[in-house]
């Protein structure tokens, strides 16, 4: 398995139902974008961890910009997270 760590601030897409997310840094985006492109329209599956919370999701692109991982409500509630919080997310690729 390939394991990675992301340190970033929680952001939210615009709109009433905008997703909460954290962007992958530039070097990690550059490293993983070829994988995302090769699987498209499928997305790379990952197992993510923040502190004691683990969930399954995908790495997703923001058009031609950075890659990101979504932070579901159940994860944010379990960890007491909100927009602007600095977090560390660990993840393993499941492809």
Protein Blocks (a to p, Z undefined) as FASTA:
>chain_A
ZZddddddddddedjklccdddddfklmmmmmmmmmmmpmbdcdddddehjaccdddddd
ehjlccdddddfklmmmnopaehiacddddddfZZ
